[in-house]
Amino acid sequence: MSKKQIEECVRNSMEAYFKDLRGAEPDRMYDMLVRVVEKPLLEVVMTHAEHNQSRAAEWLGLNRNTLRKKLVEHKLLK
């Protein structure tokens, strides 16, 4: 999947989100979107990095401590 396809997936998901709201005002959308995207991102990257936090942090462009904090937040540490 290309970056463009990922962008389109996010765009379509956000359009569906607004449709599901049926005119209601959204609240804290940025935080919601980051949370729902971040967890599967971390799960997949950690799997492909064979749970090597240093490697995963490098791939993600994060400091290892930041990655570890996010893994704890999402209850993804083994």
PDB file of N, CA, C and O in Angstrom, chain B, residues numbered from 101:
ATOM      1  N   MET B 101       0.854  -1.171   0.000  1.00  0.00           N
ATOM      2  CA  MET B 101       0.000   0.000   0.000  1.00  0.00           C
ATOM      3  C   MET B 101       0.900   1.234   0.000  1.00  0.00           C
ATOM      4  O   MET B 101       1.844   1.331   0.783  1.00  0.00           O
ATOM      5  N   SER B 102       0.598   2.148  -0.868  1.00  0.00           N
ATOM      6  CA  SER B 102       1.387   3.376  -0.971  1.00  0.00           C
ATOM      7  C   SER B 102       0.912   4.417   0.044  1.00  0.00           C
ATOM      8  O   SER B 102      -0.155   4.289   0.645  1.00  0.00           O
ATOM      9  N   LYS B 103       1.732   5.443   0.211  1.00  0.00           N
ATOM     10  CA  LYS B 103       1.355   6.552   1.100  1.00  0.00           C
ATOM     11  C   LYS B 103       0.036   7.164   0.636  1.00  0.00           C
ATOM     12  O   LYS B 103      -0.813   7.530   1.449  1.00  0.00           O
ATOM     13  N   LYS B 104      -0.121   7.267  -0.675  1.00  0.00           N
ATOM     14  CA  LYS B 104      -1.335   7.852  -1.238  1.00  0.00           C
ATOM     15  C   LYS B 104      -2.560   6.992  -0.878  1.00  0.00           C
ATOM     16  O   LYS B 104      -3.626   7.530  -0.580  1.00  0.00           O
ATOM     17  N   GLN B 105      -2.411   5.672  -0.905  1.00  0.00           N
ATOM     18  CA  GLN B 105      -3.516   4.786  -0.548  1.00  0.00           C
ATOM     19  C   GLN B 105      -3.856   4.906   0.935  1.00  0.00           C
ATOM     20  O   GLN B 105      -5.027   4.860   1.313  1.00  0.00           O
ATOM     21  N   ILE B 106      -2.831   5.061   1.775  1.00  0.00           N
ATOM     22  CA  ILE B 106      -3.072   5.245   3.211  1.00  0.00           C
ATOM     23  C   ILE B 106      -3.819   6.560   3.444  1.00  0.00           C
ATOM     24  O   ILE B 106      -4.763   6.614   4.232  1.00  0.00           O
ATOM     25  N   GLU B 107      -3.387   7.619   2.751  1.00  0.00           N
ATOM     26  CA  GLU B 107      -4.077   8.908   2.868  1.00  0.00           C
ATOM     27  C   GLU B 107      -5.541   8.773   2.462  1.00  0.00           C
ATOM     28  O   GLU B 107      -6.427   9.312   3.126  1.00  0.00           O
ATOM     29  N   GLU B 108      -5.790   8.058   1.377  1.00  0.00           N
ATOM     30  CA  GLU B 108      -7.164   7.874   0.898  1.00  0.00           C
ATOM     31  C   GLU B 108      -7.993   7.074   1.898  1.00  0.00           C
ATOM     32  O   GLU B 108      -9.172   7.361   2.103  1.00  0.00           O
ATOM     33  N   CYS B 109      -7.384   6.083   2.511  1.00  0.00           N
ATOM     34  CA  CYS B 109      -8.060   5.286   3.530  1.00  0.00           C
ATOM     35  C   CYS B 109      -8.469   6.173   4.713  1.00  0.00           C
ATOM     36  O   CYS B 109      -9.595   6.080   5.202  1.00  0.00           O
ATOM     37  N   VAL B 110      -7.563   7.022   5.161  1.00  0.00           N
ATOM     38  CA  VAL B 110      -7.862   7.942   6.268  1.00  0.00           C
ATOM     39  C   VAL B 110      -8.960   8.915   5.852  1.00  0.00           C
ATOM     40  O   VAL B 110      -9.894   9.166   6.614  1.00  0.00           O
ATOM     41  N   ARG B 111      -8.846   9.460   4.648  1.00  0.00           N
ATOM     42  CA  ARG B 111      -9.844  10.408   4.148  1.00  0.00           C
ATOM     43  C   ARG B 111     -11.232   9.757   4.107  1.00  0.00           C
ATOM     44  O   ARG B 111     -12.209  10.345   4.571  1.00  0.00           O
ATOM     45  N   ASN B 112     -11.315   8.551   3.555  1.00  0.00           N
ATOM     46  CA  ASN B 112     -12.601   7.847   3.476  1.00  0.00           C
ATOM     47  C   ASN B 112     -13.152   7.543   4.861  1.00  0.00           C
ATOM     48  O   ASN B 112     -14.355   7.661   5.094  1.00  0.00           O
ATOM     49  N   SER B 113     -12.273   7.152   5.781  1.00  0.00           N
ATOM     50  CA  SER B 113     -12.707   6.856   7.152  1.00  0.00           C
ATOM     51  C   SER B 113     -13.237   8.106   7.839  1.00  0.00           C
ATOM     52  O   SER B 113     -14.234   8.040   8.559  1.00  0.00           O
ATOM     53  N   MET B 114     -12.587   9.238   7.626  1.00  0.00           N
ATOM     54  CA  MET B 114     -13.043  10.485   8.241  1.00  0.00           C
ATOM     55  C   MET B 114     -14.376  10.927   7.641  1.00  0.00           C
ATOM     56  O   MET B 114     -15.240  11.423   8.363  1.00  0.00           O
ATOM     57  N   GLU B 115     -14.555  10.754   6.335  1.00  0.00           N
ATOM     58  CA  GLU B 115     -15.839  11.086   5.715  1.00  0.00           C
ATOM     59  C   GLU B 115     -16.950  10.211   6.294  1.00  0.00           C
ATOM     60  O   GLU B 115     -18.050  10.694   6.562  1.00  0.00           O
ATOM     61  N   ALA B 116     -16.659   8.930   6.484  1.00  0.00           N
ATOM     62  CA  ALA B 116     -17.647   8.018   7.078  1.00  0.00           C
ATOM     63  C   ALA B 116     -17.939   8.421   8.519  1.00  0.00           C
ATOM     64  O   ALA B 116     -19.081   8.330   8.970  1.00  0.00           O
ATOM     65  N   TYR B 117     -16.914   8.867   9.242  1.00  0.00           N
ATOM     66  CA  TYR B 117     -17.093   9.325  10.630  1.00  0.00           C
ATOM     67  C   TYR B 117     -18.070  10.499  10.671  1.00  0.00           C
ATOM     68  O   TYR B 117     -18.995  10.515  11.484  1.00  0.00           O
ATOM     69  N   PHE B 118     -17.861  11.488   9.787  1.00  0.00           N
ATOM     70  CA  PHE B 118     -18.759  12.643   9.755  1.00  0.00           C
ATOM     71  C   PHE B 118     -20.175  12.234   9.356  1.00  0.00           C
ATOM     72  O   PHE B 118     -21.151  12.760   9.892  1.00  0.00           O
ATOM     73  N   LYS B 119     -20.285  11.310   8.430  1.00  0.00           N
ATOM     74  CA  LYS B 119     -21.606  10.817   8.018  1.00  0.00           C
ATOM     75  C   LYS B 119     -22.311  10.155   9.213  1.00  0.00           C
ATOM     76  O   LYS B 119     -23.501  10.373   9.440  1.00  0.00           O
ATOM     77  N   ASP B 120     -21.562   9.349   9.968  1.00  0.00           N
ATOM     78  CA  ASP B 120     -22.132   8.661  11.133  1.00  0.00           C
ATOM     79  C   ASP B 120     -22.575   9.641  12.223  1.00  0.00           C
ATOM     80  O   ASP B 120     -23.473   9.331  13.005  1.00  0.00           O
ATOM     81  N   LEU B 121     -21.953  10.816  12.277  1.00  0.00           N
ATOM     82  CA  LEU B 121     -22.328  11.818  13.274  1.00  0.00           C
ATOM     83  C   LEU B 121     -23.711  12.410  12.998  1.00  0.00           C
ATOM     84  O   LEU B 121     -24.362  12.934  13.902  1.00  0.00           O
ATOM     85  N   ARG B 122     -24.147  12.323  11.754  1.00  0.00           N
ATOM     86  CA  ARG B 122     -25.477  12.839  11.340  1.00  0.00           C
ATOM     87  C   ARG B 122     -25.705  14.282  11.799  1.00  0.00           C
ATOM     88  O   ARG B 122     -26.758  14.629  12.335  1.00  0.00           O
ATOM     89  N   GLY B 123     -24.686  15.103  11.572  1.00  0.00           N
ATOM     90  CA  GLY B 123     -24.809  16.521  11.894  1.00  0.00           C
ATOM     91  C   GLY B 123     -24.388  16.908  13.301  1.00  0.00           C
ATOM     92  O   GLY B 123     -24.272  18.097  13.597  1.00  0.00           O
ATOM     93  N   ALA B 124     -24.157  15.941  14.175  1.00  0.00           N
ATOM     94  CA  ALA B 124     -23.695  16.259  15.529  1.00  0.00           C
ATOM     95  C   ALA B 124     -22.282  16.826  15.456  1.00  0.00           C
ATOM     96  O   ALA B 124     -21.515  16.501  14.549  1.00  0.00           O
ATOM     97  N   GLU B 125     -21.954  17.661  16.407  1.00  0.00           N
ATOM     98  CA  GLU B 125     -20.622  18.264  16.457  1.00  0.00           C
ATOM     99  C   GLU B 125     -19.596  17.242  16.931  1.00  0.00           C
ATOM    100  O   GLU B 125     -19.806  16.588  17.953  1.00  0.00           O
ATOM    101  N   PRO B 126     -18.490  17.095  16.203  1.00  0.00           N
ATOM    102  CA  PRO B 126     -17.423  16.206  16.688  1.00  0.00           C
ATOM    103  C   PRO B 126     -16.705  16.841  17.864  1.00  0.00           C
ATOM    104  O   PRO B 126     -16.764  18.055  18.060  1.00  0.00           O
ATOM    105  N   ASP B 127     -16.022  16.005  18.652  1.00  0.00           N
ATOM    106  CA  ASP B 127     -15.312  16.492  19.827  1.00  0.00           C
ATOM    107  C   ASP B 127     -13.953  15.806  19.921  1.00  0.00           C
ATOM    108  O   ASP B 127     -13.860  14.581  19.838  1.00  0.00           O
ATOM    109  N   ARG B 128     -12.913  16.598  20.094  1.00  0.00           N
ATOM    110  CA  ARG B 128     -11.553  16.076  20.297  1.00  0.00           C
ATOM    111  C   ARG B 128     -11.153  15.076  19.214  1.00  0.00           C
ATOM    112  O   ARG B 128     -10.607  14.011  19.503  1.00  0.00           O
ATOM    113  N   MET B 129     -11.433  15.435  17.977  1.00  0.00           N
ATOM    114  CA  MET B 129     -11.168  14.549  16.846  1.00  0.00           C
ATOM    115  C   MET B 129      -9.692  14.201  16.700  1.00  0.00           C
ATOM    116  O   MET B 129      -9.346  13.053  16.420  1.00  0.00           O
ATOM    117  N   TYR B 130      -8.836  15.176  16.886  1.00  0.00           N
ATOM    118  CA  TYR B 130      -7.407  14.919  16.709  1.00  0.00           C
ATOM    119  C   TYR B 130      -6.940  13.841  17.669  1.00  0.00           C
ATOM    120  O   TYR B 130      -6.296  12.876  17.259  1.00  0.00           O
ATOM    121  N   ASP B 131      -7.260  14.002  18.940  1.00  0.00           N
ATOM    122  CA  ASP B 131      -6.854  13.008  19.943  1.00  0.00           C
ATOM    123  C   ASP B 131      -7.443  11.639  19.625  1.00  0.00           C
ATOM    124  O   ASP B 131      -6.759  10.622  19.741  1.00  0.00           O
ATOM    125  N   MET B 132      -8.717  11.612  19.224  1.00  0.00           N
ATOM    126  CA  MET B 132      -9.375  10.357  18.890  1.00  0.00           C
ATOM    127  C   MET B 132      -8.669   9.669  17.725  1.00  0.00           C
ATOM    128  O   MET B 132      -8.393   8.471  17.777  1.00  0.00           O
ATOM    129  N   LEU B 133      -8.382  10.429  16.684  1.00  0.00           N
ATOM    130  CA  LEU B 133      -7.748   9.842  15.509  1.00  0.00           C
ATOM    131  C   LEU B 133      -6.341   9.329  15.822  1.00  0.00           C
ATOM    132  O   LEU B 133      -5.967   8.239  15.391  1.00  0.00           O
ATOM    133  N   VAL B 134      -5.575  10.102  16.558  1.00  0.00           N
ATOM    134  CA  VAL B 134      -4.223   9.672  16.927  1.00  0.00           C
ATOM    135  C   VAL B 134      -4.285   8.371  17.727  1.00  0.00           C
ATOM    136  O   VAL B 134      -3.503   7.453  17.478  1.00  0.00           O
ATOM    137  N   ARG B 135      -5.197   8.289  18.673  1.00  0.00           N
ATOM    138  CA  ARG B 135      -5.305   7.085  19.508  1.00  0.00           C
ATOM    139  C   ARG B 135      -5.689   5.856  18.676  1.00  0.00           C
ATOM    140  O   ARG B 135      -5.107   4.784  18.845  1.00  0.00           O
ATOM    141  N   VAL B 136      -6.664   6.012  17.783  1.00  0.00           N
ATOM    142  CA  VAL B 136      -7.121   4.836  17.034  1.00  0.00           C
ATOM    143  C   VAL B 136      -6.148   4.408  15.952  1.00  0.00           C
ATOM    144  O   VAL B 136      -6.165   3.251  15.532  1.00  0.00           O
ATOM    145  N   VAL B 137      -5.307   5.312  15.496  1.00  0.00           N
ATOM    146  CA  VAL B 137      -4.299   4.959  14.484  1.00  0.00           C
ATOM    147  C   VAL B 137      -3.016   4.470  15.151  1.00  0.00           C
ATOM    148  O   VAL B 137      -2.356   3.558  14.652  1.00  0.00           O
ATOM    149  N   GLU B 138      -2.672   5.076  16.271  1.00  0.00           N
ATOM    150  CA  GLU B 138      -1.397   4.782  16.927  1.00  0.00           C
ATOM    151  C   GLU B 138      -1.299   3.328  17.403  1.00  0.00           C
ATOM    152  O   GLU B 138      -0.262   2.692  17.218  1.00  0.00           O
ATOM    153  N   LYS B 139      -2.346   2.805  18.003  1.00  0.00           N
ATOM    154  CA  LYS B 139      -2.269   1.451  18.553  1.00  0.00           C
ATOM    155  C   LYS B 139      -2.004   0.400  17.472  1.00  0.00           C
ATOM    156  O   LYS B 139      -1.068  -0.386  17.626  1.00  0.00           O
ATOM    157  N   PRO B 140      -2.791   0.348  16.377  1.00  0.00           N
ATOM    158  CA  PRO B 140      -2.481  -0.650  15.355  1.00  0.00           C
ATOM    159  C   PRO B 140      -1.126  -0.404  14.689  1.00  0.00           C
ATOM    160  O   PRO B 140      -0.448  -1.354  14.298  1.00  0.00           O
ATOM    161  N   LEU B 141      -0.731   0.850  14.558  1.00  0.00           N
ATOM    162  CA  LEU B 141       0.596   1.154  14.017  1.00  0.00           C
ATOM    163  C   LEU B 141       1.672   0.521  14.889  1.00  0.00           C
ATOM    164  O   LEU B 141       2.572  -0.149  14.383  1.00  0.00           O
ATOM    165  N   LEU B 142       1.579   0.730  16.187  1.00  0.00           N
ATOM    166  CA  LEU B 142       2.564   0.172  17.112  1.00  0.00           C
ATOM    167  C   LEU B 142       2.529  -1.351  17.098  1.00  0.00           C
ATOM    168  O   LEU B 142       3.580  -1.990  17.121  1.00  0.00           O
ATOM    169  N   GLU B 143       1.337  -1.942  17.061  1.00  0.00           N
ATOM    170  CA  GLU B 143       1.221  -3.405  17.038  1.00  0.00           C
ATOM    171  C   GLU B 143       1.923  -3.997  15.824  1.00  0.00           C
ATOM    172  O   GLU B 143       2.692  -4.951  15.946  1.00  0.00           O
ATOM    173  N   VAL B 144       1.658  -3.432  14.664  1.00  0.00           N
ATOM    174  CA  VAL B 144       2.240  -3.966  13.431  1.00  0.00           C
ATOM    175  C   VAL B 144       3.748  -3.760  13.397  1.00  0.00           C
ATOM    176  O   VAL B 144       4.493  -4.673  13.045  1.00  0.00           O
ATOM    177  N   VAL B 145       4.195  -2.575  13.758  1.00  0.00           N
ATOM    178  CA  VAL B 145       5.636  -2.299  13.744  1.00  0.00           C
ATOM    179  C   VAL B 145       6.365  -3.199  14.736  1.00  0.00           C
ATOM    180  O   VAL B 145       7.420  -3.748  14.417  1.00  0.00           O
ATOM    181  N   MET B 146       5.812  -3.354  15.932  1.00  0.00           N
ATOM    182  CA  MET B 146       6.464  -4.211  16.922  1.00  0.00           C
ATOM    183  C   MET B 146       6.537  -5.662  16.433  1.00  0.00           C
ATOM    184  O   MET B 146       7.539  -6.341  16.656  1.00  0.00           O
ATOM    185  N   THR B 147       5.504  -6.126  15.784  1.00  0.00           N
ATOM    186  CA  THR B 147       5.521  -7.484  15.244  1.00  0.00           C
ATOM    187  C   THR B 147       6.622  -7.632  14.198  1.00  0.00           C
ATOM    188  O   THR B 147       7.392  -8.592  14.234  1.00  0.00           O
ATOM    189  N   HIS B 148       6.697  -6.694  13.278  1.00  0.00           N
ATOM    190  CA  HIS B 148       7.704  -6.770  12.215  1.00  0.00           C
ATOM    191  C   HIS B 148       9.119  -6.547  12.734  1.00  0.00           C
ATOM    192  O   HIS B 148      10.086  -7.026  12.142  1.00  0.00           O
ATOM    193  N   ALA B 149       9.239  -5.823  13.837  1.00  0.00           N
ATOM    194  CA  ALA B 149      10.551  -5.602  14.467  1.00  0.00           C
ATOM    195  C   ALA B 149      10.872  -6.718  15.454  1.00  0.00           C
ATOM    196  O   ALA B 149      11.863  -6.650  16.180  1.00  0.00           O
ATOM    197  N   GLU B 150      10.022  -7.746  15.475  1.00  0.00           N
ATOM    198  CA  GLU B 150      10.197  -8.888  16.387  1.00  0.00           C
ATOM    199  C   GLU B 150      10.296  -8.431  17.847  1.00  0.00           C
ATOM    200  O   GLU B 150      11.079  -8.967  18.632  1.00  0.00           O
ATOM    201  N   HIS B 151       9.489  -7.436  18.183  1.00  0.00           N
ATOM    202  CA  HIS B 151       9.386  -6.855  19.530  1.00  0.00           C
ATOM    203  C   HIS B 151      10.698  -6.227  20.018  1.00  0.00           C
ATOM    204  O   HIS B 151      10.904  -6.058  21.220  1.00  0.00           O
ATOM    205  N   ASN B 152      11.573  -5.886  19.080  1.00  0.00           N
ATOM    206  CA  ASN B 152      12.808  -5.181  19.404  1.00  0.00           C
ATOM    207  C   ASN B 152      12.477  -3.689  19.447  1.00  0.00           C
ATOM    208  O   ASN B 152      12.280  -3.056  18.410  1.00  0.00           O
ATOM    209  N   GLN B 153      12.419  -3.140  20.656  1.00  0.00           N
ATOM    210  CA  GLN B 153      12.004  -1.744  20.821  1.00  0.00           C
ATOM    211  C   GLN B 153      12.963  -0.762  20.174  1.00  0.00           C
ATOM    212  O   GLN B 153      12.530   0.254  19.630  1.00  0.00           O
ATOM    213  N   SER B 154      14.242  -1.043  20.222  1.00  0.00           N
ATOM    214  CA  SER B 154      15.212  -0.139  19.598  1.00  0.00           C
ATOM    215  C   SER B 154      15.003  -0.074  18.097  1.00  0.00           C
ATOM    216  O   SER B 154      15.017   1.007  17.508  1.00  0.00           O
ATOM    217  N   ARG B 155      14.809  -1.224  17.480  1.00  0.00           N
ATOM    218  CA  ARG B 155      14.579  -1.279  16.033  1.00  0.00           C
ATOM    219  C   ARG B 155      13.260  -0.585  15.685  1.00  0.00           C
ATOM    220  O   ARG B 155      13.203   0.215  14.752  1.00  0.00           O
ATOM    221  N   ALA B 156      12.208  -0.894  16.435  1.00  0.00           N
ATOM    222  CA  ALA B 156      10.901  -0.289  16.171  1.00  0.00           C
ATOM    223  C   ALA B 156      10.962   1.233  16.329  1.00  0.00           C
ATOM    224  O   ALA B 156      10.406   1.969  15.513  1.00  0.00           O
ATOM    225  N   ALA B 157      11.633   1.694  17.368  1.00  0.00           N
ATOM    226  CA  ALA B 157      11.762   3.140  17.587  1.00  0.00           C
ATOM    227  C   ALA B 157      12.484   3.797  16.416  1.00  0.00           C
ATOM    228  O   ALA B 157      12.100   4.879  15.971  1.00  0.00           O
ATOM    229  N   GLU B 158      13.519   3.147  15.926  1.00  0.00           N
ATOM    230  CA  GLU B 158      14.268   3.683  14.781  1.00  0.00           C
ATOM    231  C   GLU B 158      13.358   3.760  13.553  1.00  0.00           C
ATOM    232  O   GLU B 158      13.325   4.779  12.863  1.00  0.00           O
ATOM    233  N   TRP B 159      12.627   2.690  13.285  1.00  0.00           N
ATOM    234  CA  TRP B 159      11.725   2.675  12.130  1.00  0.00           C
ATOM    235  C   TRP B 159      10.669   3.771  12.219  1.00  0.00           C
ATOM    236  O   TRP B 159      10.306   4.383  11.213  1.00  0.00           O
ATOM    237  N   LEU B 160      10.181   4.011  13.434  1.00  0.00           N
ATOM    238  CA  LEU B 160       9.134   5.003  13.641  1.00  0.00           C
ATOM    239  C   LEU B 160       9.668   6.430  13.743  1.00  0.00           C
ATOM    240  O   LEU B 160       8.905   7.393  13.672  1.00  0.00           O
ATOM    241  N   GLY B 161      10.973   6.556  13.908  1.00  0.00           N
ATOM    242  CA  GLY B 161      11.555   7.884  14.079  1.00  0.00           C
ATOM    243  C   GLY B 161      11.281   8.450  15.458  1.00  0.00           C
ATOM    244  O   GLY B 161      11.156   9.662  15.639  1.00  0.00           O
ATOM    245  N   LEU B 162      11.190   7.545  16.433  1.00  0.00           N
ATOM    246  CA  LEU B 162      10.931   7.939  17.820  1.00  0.00           C
ATOM    247  C   LEU B 162      12.123   7.604  18.701  1.00  0.00           C
ATOM    248  O   LEU B 162      12.929   6.731  18.379  1.00  0.00           O
ATOM    249  N   ASN B 163      12.218   8.302  19.801  1.00  0.00           N
ATOM    250  CA  ASN B 163      13.154   7.937  20.842  1.00  0.00           C
ATOM    251  C   ASN B 163      12.641   6.649  21.474  1.00  0.00           C
ATOM    252  O   ASN B 163      11.430   6.472  21.604  1.00  0.00           O
ATOM    253  N   ARG B 164      13.534   5.748  21.868  1.00  0.00           N
ATOM    254  CA  ARG B 164      13.116   4.468  22.445  1.00  0.00           C
ATOM    255  C   ARG B 164      12.256   4.659  23.688  1.00  0.00           C
ATOM    256  O   ARG B 164      11.294   3.919  23.895  1.00  0.00           O
ATOM    257  N   ASN B 165      12.595   5.646  24.518  1.00  0.00           N
ATOM    258  CA  ASN B 165      11.799   5.914  25.722  1.00  0.00           C
ATOM    259  C   ASN B 165      10.384   6.378  25.366  1.00  0.00           C
ATOM    260  O   ASN B 165       9.418   6.027  26.044  1.00  0.00           O
ATOM    261  N   THR B 166      10.273   7.162  24.304  1.00  0.00           N
ATOM    262  CA  THR B 166       8.956   7.611  23.848  1.00  0.00           C
ATOM    263  C   THR B 166       8.143   6.422  23.361  1.00  0.00           C
ATOM    264  O   THR B 166       6.957   6.306  23.672  1.00  0.00           O
ATOM    265  N   LEU B 167       8.777   5.539  22.600  1.00  0.00           N
ATOM    266  CA  LEU B 167       8.097   4.337  22.137  1.00  0.00           C
ATOM    267  C   LEU B 167       7.617   3.513  23.321  1.00  0.00           C
ATOM    268  O   LEU B 167       6.468   3.073  23.354  1.00  0.00           O
ATOM    269  N   ARG B 168       8.486   3.309  24.279  1.00  0.00           N
ATOM    270  CA  ARG B 168       8.127   2.506  25.452  1.00  0.00           C
ATOM    271  C   ARG B 168       6.928   3.117  26.178  1.00  0.00           C
ATOM    272  O   ARG B 168       6.026   2.392  26.600  1.00  0.00           O
ATOM    273  N   LYS B 169       6.912   4.434  26.325  1.00  0.00           N
ATOM    274  CA  LYS B 169       5.798   5.129  26.970  1.00  0.00           C
ATOM    275  C   LYS B 169       4.497   4.873  26.212  1.00  0.00           C
ATOM    276  O   LYS B 169       3.459   4.612  26.820  1.00  0.00           O
ATOM    277  N   LYS B 170       4.558   4.948  24.897  1.00  0.00           N
ATOM    278  CA  LYS B 170       3.374   4.715  24.073  1.00  0.00           C
ATOM    279  C   LYS B 170       2.920   3.256  24.159  1.00  0.00           C
ATOM    280  O   LYS B 170       1.720   2.985  24.171  1.00  0.00           O
ATOM    281  N   LEU B 171       3.854   2.326  24.218  1.00  0.00           N
ATOM    282  CA  LEU B 171       3.504   0.917  24.350  1.00  0.00           C
ATOM    283  C   LEU B 171       2.790   0.666  25.671  1.00  0.00           C
ATOM    284  O   LEU B 171       1.837  -0.110  25.732  1.00  0.00           O
ATOM    285  N   VAL B 172       3.255   1.325  26.727  1.00  0.00           N
ATOM    286  CA  VAL B 172       2.621   1.190  28.051  1.00  0.00           C
ATOM    287  C   VAL B 172       1.223   1.793  27.999  1.00  0.00           C
ATOM    288  O   VAL B 172       0.273   1.191  28.500  1.00  0.00           O
ATOM    289  N   GLU B 173       1.084   2.978  27.397  1.00  0.00           N
ATOM    290  CA  GLU B 173      -0.215   3.660  27.291  1.00  0.00           C
ATOM    291  C   GLU B 173      -1.243   2.768  26.604  1.00  0.00           C
ATOM    292  O   GLU B 173      -2.412   2.739  26.991  1.00  0.00           O
ATOM    293  N   HIS B 174      -0.800   2.043  25.584  1.00  0.00           N
ATOM    294  CA  HIS B 174      -1.707   1.196  24.803  1.00  0.00           C
ATOM    295  C   HIS B 174      -1.747  -0.249  25.308  1.00  0.00           C
ATOM    296  O   HIS B 174      -2.362  -1.122  24.695  1.00  0.00           O
ATOM    297  N   LYS B 175      -1.081  -0.478  26.435  1.00  0.00           N
ATOM    298  CA  LYS B 175      -1.038  -1.821  27.049  1.00  0.00           C
ATOM    299  C   LYS B 175      -0.512  -2.871  26.072  1.00  0.00           C
ATOM    300  O   LYS B 175      -1.088  -3.950  25.934  1.00  0.00           O
ATOM    301  N   LEU B 176       0.591  -2.540  25.394  1.00  0.00           N
ATOM    302  CA  LEU B 176       1.172  -3.421  24.399  1.00  0.00           C
ATOM    303  C   LEU B 176       2.494  -4.043  24.813  1.00  0.00           C
ATOM    304  O   LEU B 176       3.102  -4.768  24.026  1.00  0.00           O
ATOM    305  N   LEU B 177       2.953  -3.778  26.032  1.00  0.00           N
ATOM    306  CA  LEU B 177       4.190  -4.389  26.483  1.00  0.00           C
ATOM    307  C   LEU B 177       3.927  -5.803  26.962  1.00  0.00           C
ATOM    308  O   LEU B 177       2.937  -6.074  27.642  1.00  0.00           O
ATOM    309  N   LYS B 178       4.820  -6.688  26.598  1.00  0.00           N
ATOM    310  CA  LYS B 178       4.689  -8.085  27.009  1.00  0.00           C
ATOM    311  C   LYS B 178       5.368  -8.290  28.352  1.00  0.00           C
ATOM    312  O   LYS B 178       5.372  -9.403  28.878  1.00  0.00           O
TER     313      LYS B 178
END
